[in-house]
Amino acid sequence: MNGRAMNGGSTWRAWLSTDTPQSRMQARLGRAWSGWLAFRRNRLAMAGLLIVLGLVVVAALAPLLAPYHPYEQDLANRLQPPGALHWLGTDSFGRDILSRLIHGARLTLMIVALVAATAPVVGLLIGTVAGYLGGWVDAVLMRITDIFLAFPKLILALAFVAALGPGIENAVIAIAITSWPPYARIARAETLTIRRADFISAARLQGASSARIILGHIVPLCVASLIVRVTLDMAGVILTAAGLGFLGLGAQPPLPEWGAMIAAGRQNVLEQWWVAAMPGLAIFVVSLGFNLLGDGLRDVLDPKGD
């Protein structure tokens, strides 16, 4: 039985690694397999992947993993140092910091997912349209992009949140609005390099419309580089969200957002250091994980960047 399983595994690896694929699906799966093998050899990238997967698991199983309710107050045990009952200590309201960090992973993952699902899509469409059409369309769209790039992301996000009002939803909108310009620049640069390629000219001669060429031919070729940039930018998104929360413009109490938790502990940072240090450590670890994962994906998906 074990021999059959080993032979089956070897057959699948041979099928995926062949230099002469018999179908498009086999070719795509073969590229994915070779990319995974290259990615797996990068130990730092694998560490980043494990950190990100750990964040997802913790967010999904937060009610089961948290030893206490994140909003449960126990004033008799306020500002307790890390110990057997509270592994990471308690805050000024006696709430368990570990439980709040675990539930705060859900907010962090939600912010990352919403920004990743909006800003890159907007930037991809704007960049490909500008790069393919050129002329006044390119000039107008790129000048708008330059206006957004002229301001630091956090300052621009602060301005949008101040106009929209504090709250986690408005913070996500503000971060997404300020995050799309780099993706537009990348997509435009990719489009300029391939818009005069032979297969684009052939599609145009066959009567394909500009929209069909952009969506069917150019956009898929730009996705790989955007995936790398999105992964690398997630650390910045987490830091921006934490900065808004620290300033009181992001998630509002009693939500266990990591930036707001740091703000709550800043008054006692010298005596009760764990109140601010633990959420700060969580932000550092998750941001490092996304950076390591992004570096590994860049080596696999965008080797020409080396």
C-alpha positions as CSV (number, residue, x, y, z in Angstrom):
1,M,0.0,0.0,0.0
2,N,2.8,2.4,0.9
3,G,4.6,1.5,-2.4
4,R,1.5,2.3,-4.4
5,A,1.2,5.7,-2.6
6,M,4.8,6.5,-3.3
7,N,4.5,5.5,-6.9
8,G,1.3,7.6,-7.1
9,G,3.2,10.6,-5.6
10,S,6.1,10.1,-8.0
11,T,3.7,9.9,-11.0
12,W,2.0,13.2,-10.0
13,R,5.4,14.9,-9.6
14,A,6.5,13.7,-12.9
15,W,3.2,14.8,-14.5
16,L,3.6,18.2,-13.0
17,S,7.3,18.5,-13.8
18,T,7.2,17.4,-17.5
19,D,8.7,19.7,-20.1
20,T,6.0,18.7,-22.6
21,P,2.6,19.4,-21.1
22,Q,-0.4,17.9,-23.0
23,S,-2.9,20.6,-22.0
24,R,-3.2,24.1,-20.7
25,M,-4.3,22.9,-17.3
26,Q,-1.2,20.7,-17.0
27,A,1.0,23.6,-18.1
28,R,-0.6,25.9,-15.5
29,L,-0.4,23.4,-12.7
30,G,3.2,22.6,-13.7
31,R,4.2,26.3,-13.4
32,A,2.4,26.5,-10.0
33,W,4.3,23.4,-8.8
34,S,7.7,24.7,-9.9
35,G,6.9,28.0,-8.3
36,W,6.0,26.3,-5.0
37,L,9.2,24.3,-5.1
38,A,11.2,27.5,-5.6
39,F,9.2,29.2,-2.8
40,R,9.7,26.3,-0.4
41,R,13.5,26.5,-0.7
42,N,13.3,30.0,0.8
43,R,13.3,29.5,4.5
44,L,12.5,33.1,5.3
45,A,9.6,33.1,2.9
46,M,8.2,29.9,4.5
47,A,8.5,31.5,7.9
48,G,6.5,34.5,6.6
49,L,3.9,32.1,5.1
50,L,3.6,30.3,8.5
51,I,3.1,33.7,10.3
52,V,0.4,34.7,7.9
53,L,-1.3,31.3,8.1
54,G,-1.1,31.6,11.8
55,L,-2.9,34.9,11.7
56,V,-5.6,33.4,9.6
57,V,-6.0,30.4,12.0
58,V,-6.1,32.6,15.1
59,A,-8.6,34.9,13.5
60,A,-10.9,32.0,12.5
61,L,-10.7,30.3,15.9
62,A,-10.6,33.3,18.1
63,P,-13.6,32.4,20.3
64,L,-12.0,28.9,20.9
65,L,-8.4,30.1,21.5
66,A,-9.1,33.1,23.7
67,P,-9.1,32.1,27.4
68,Y,-11.3,35.1,28.3
69,H,-13.9,37.3,26.7
70,P,-12.1,40.3,25.1
71,Y,-14.5,42.8,26.8
72,E,-14.7,41.1,30.2
73,Q,-13.5,43.6,32.9
74,D,-12.0,42.6,36.2
75,L,-11.0,45.8,38.0
76,A,-9.7,43.8,41.0
77,N,-6.9,42.4,38.6
78,R,-6.2,45.5,36.6
79,L,-2.7,46.0,35.3
80,Q,-1.5,42.6,36.4
81,P,1.9,41.5,34.9
82,P,2.1,38.3,32.8
83,G,1.5,35.3,34.9
84,A,-0.2,31.9,35.1
85,L,-3.8,33.3,35.0
86,H,-3.1,36.0,32.4
87,W,-0.2,34.9,30.2
88,L,0.3,38.4,28.7
89,G,-1.1,40.4,31.6
90,T,-4.1,42.6,31.9
91,D,-4.9,46.2,30.9
92,S,-6.2,49.1,33.0
93,F,-9.7,47.6,33.0
94,G,-8.5,44.2,34.0
95,R,-9.2,42.7,30.6
96,D,-7.0,39.8,29.4
97,I,-4.5,41.1,26.9
98,L,-3.9,37.8,25.2
99,S,-7.7,37.4,24.6
100,R,-7.9,40.9,23.2
101,L,-4.9,40.2,20.9
102,I,-6.5,37.1,19.6
103,H,-9.8,38.8,18.8
104,G,-7.9,41.8,17.4
105,A,-6.4,39.5,14.8
106,R,-9.8,39.3,13.3
107,L,-9.9,43.1,12.9
108,T,-6.4,43.1,11.4
109,L,-7.2,40.4,9.0
110,M,-10.5,42.1,8.0
111,I,-8.7,45.4,7.3
112,V,-6.0,43.6,5.2
113,A,-8.6,41.6,3.2
114,L,-10.8,44.6,2.4
115,V,-7.9,46.8,1.4
116,A,-6.4,44.0,-0.7
117,A,-9.7,43.4,-2.4
118,T,-10.3,47.1,-3.4
119,A,-7.2,49.2,-3.8
120,P,-5.2,46.8,-6.1
121,V,-8.3,46.3,-8.3
122,V,-8.8,50.1,-8.7
123,G,-5.1,50.7,-9.4
124,L,-4.9,47.8,-11.9
125,L,-7.8,49.2,-13.9
126,I,-6.6,52.8,-13.9
127,G,-3.0,51.8,-14.7
128,T,-3.9,49.4,-17.6
129,V,-6.4,51.9,-19.1
130,A,-3.9,54.7,-18.9
131,G,-1.0,52.6,-20.3
132,Y,-3.0,51.1,-23.2
133,L,-5.0,54.1,-24.4
134,G,-2.2,56.7,-23.8
135,G,-2.8,60.3,-24.9
136,W,-4.9,62.6,-22.8
137,V,-6.4,59.7,-21.0
138,D,-3.0,58.7,-19.7
139,A,-2.1,62.3,-18.9
140,V,-5.3,62.9,-16.8
141,L,-5.2,59.6,-14.9
142,M,-1.5,59.8,-14.1
143,R,-1.8,63.4,-12.9
144,I,-4.5,62.3,-10.5
145,T,-2.3,59.5,-9.4
146,D,0.6,62.0,-8.9
147,I,-1.6,64.1,-6.7
148,F,-2.3,61.2,-4.4
149,L,1.4,60.2,-4.4
150,A,2.4,63.7,-3.4
151,F,1.1,63.2,0.1
152,P,2.3,60.8,2.7
153,K,-0.1,57.9,3.0
154,L,-0.8,58.3,6.7
155,I,-1.4,62.0,6.4
156,L,-3.8,61.5,3.5
157,A,-5.6,58.8,5.4
158,L,-5.9,61.1,8.4
159,A,-7.5,63.7,6.2
160,F,-10.0,61.3,4.8
161,V,-10.9,59.8,8.2
162,A,-11.3,63.3,9.6
163,A,-13.7,64.1,6.8
164,L,-15.6,60.8,7.1
165,G,-15.5,60.4,10.8
166,P,-13.8,58.0,13.2
167,G,-14.6,54.3,12.9
168,I,-13.2,51.0,11.6
169,E,-15.3,51.2,8.3
170,N,-14.1,54.7,7.5
171,A,-10.5,53.8,8.3
172,V,-10.7,50.9,5.8
173,I,-12.1,53.3,3.2
174,A,-9.4,55.9,3.9
175,I,-6.6,53.3,3.6
176,A,-8.0,51.9,0.4
177,I,-8.4,55.4,-1.2
178,T,-4.7,56.2,-0.3
179,S,-3.3,52.8,-1.4
180,W,-4.3,52.5,-5.1
181,P,-1.7,54.9,-6.7
182,P,1.3,52.6,-6.5
183,Y,-0.6,49.8,-8.1
184,A,-1.7,52.1,-10.9
185,R,1.9,53.0,-11.6
186,I,3.0,49.4,-11.7
187,A,0.2,48.4,-14.0
188,R,0.9,51.3,-16.3
189,A,4.5,50.4,-16.6
190,E,3.7,46.7,-17.3
191,T,1.1,47.8,-19.9
192,L,3.6,50.1,-21.7
193,T,6.0,47.2,-22.1
194,I,3.5,44.8,-23.7
195,R,0.9,46.9,-25.5
196,R,2.9,46.8,-28.7
197,A,3.6,43.1,-28.5
198,D,2.7,40.9,-31.5
199,F,-0.1,39.1,-29.7
200,I,-1.8,42.4,-28.8
201,S,-1.5,43.5,-32.5
202,A,-3.0,40.2,-33.6
203,A,-5.9,40.6,-31.2
204,R,-6.5,44.1,-32.5
205,L,-6.4,42.9,-36.1
206,Q,-9.0,40.3,-35.2
207,G,-11.4,43.1,-34.2
208,A,-11.0,42.8,-30.4
209,S,-12.1,46.0,-28.6
210,S,-9.9,47.9,-26.3
211,A,-11.9,46.7,-23.3
212,R,-11.5,43.1,-24.3
213,I,-7.7,43.5,-24.9
214,I,-7.2,45.2,-21.6
215,L,-9.3,42.7,-19.5
216,G,-8.5,39.6,-21.5
217,H,-4.8,40.0,-22.4
218,I,-3.1,42.9,-20.4
219,V,-4.7,42.5,-17.0
220,P,-3.7,38.9,-16.5
221,L,-0.1,39.7,-17.3
222,C,0.0,42.4,-14.7
223,V,-1.5,40.3,-11.9
224,A,1.8,38.6,-10.9
225,S,3.7,41.8,-10.1
226,L,0.7,43.3,-8.3
227,I,0.4,40.2,-6.1
228,V,4.0,40.8,-5.0
229,R,3.3,44.5,-4.3
230,V,0.1,43.7,-2.5
231,T,1.8,41.3,-0.1
232,L,4.6,43.7,0.6
233,D,2.2,46.6,1.2
234,M,0.1,44.7,3.7
235,A,2.7,45.5,6.4
236,G,2.2,49.2,5.6
237,V,-1.6,48.8,5.7
238,I,-1.4,47.2,9.2
239,L,0.8,50.0,10.4
240,T,-1.5,52.7,8.9
241,A,-4.5,51.0,10.5
242,A,-2.7,50.8,13.8
243,G,-1.6,54.5,13.5
244,L,-5.3,55.5,13.0
245,G,-6.3,53.4,15.9
246,F,-3.6,54.9,18.1
247,L,-4.8,58.4,17.3
248,G,-8.4,57.4,18.1
249,L,-9.6,57.7,14.4
250,G,-9.8,54.0,13.6
251,A,-11.5,51.3,15.6
252,Q,-13.3,52.7,18.6
253,P,-13.4,51.3,22.2
254,P,-14.0,48.7,23.3
255,L,-12.9,47.0,20.0
256,P,-9.6,45.1,20.6
257,E,-7.7,46.8,17.7
258,W,-4.0,46.6,18.2
259,G,-3.2,50.3,17.6
260,A,-5.9,51.3,20.0
261,M,-4.5,48.9,22.6
262,I,-1.1,50.5,22.3
263,A,-2.7,53.9,22.8
264,A,-4.5,52.7,25.9
265,G,-1.2,51.5,27.4
266,R,1.0,54.5,26.6
267,Q,0.3,56.3,29.9
268,N,1.7,53.3,31.8
269,V,4.4,52.3,29.4
270,L,7.3,52.6,31.9
271,E,5.6,50.9,34.9
272,Q,3.2,48.4,33.2
273,W,5.2,47.9,29.9
274,W,3.2,44.8,28.8
275,V,0.0,46.8,28.1
276,A,1.6,48.5,25.1
277,A,4.4,46.1,24.4
278,M,2.3,43.1,23.7
279,P,0.1,44.6,20.9
280,G,3.2,46.3,19.5
281,L,5.0,42.9,19.3
282,A,1.9,41.5,17.5
283,I,2.0,44.2,14.9
284,F,5.8,43.7,14.5
285,V,5.5,39.9,14.0
286,V,2.6,40.1,11.6
287,S,4.2,42.9,9.6
288,L,7.4,41.0,9.4
289,G,5.5,37.9,8.2
290,F,3.9,39.8,5.3
291,N,7.3,41.3,4.3
292,L,9.0,37.9,4.3
293,L,6.1,36.4,2.4
294,G,6.2,39.2,-0.2
295,D,10.0,38.8,-0.7
296,G,9.5,35.1,-1.4
297,L,6.7,35.7,-3.8
298,R,8.8,38.4,-5.6
299,D,11.5,35.8,-6.2
300,V,9.1,33.4,-7.6
301,L,6.6,35.6,-9.5
302,D,8.8,38.5,-10.5
303,P,12.4,37.1,-11.0
304,K,13.3,39.9,-13.4
305,G,13.2,42.3,-10.4
306,D,16.3,40.8,-9.0
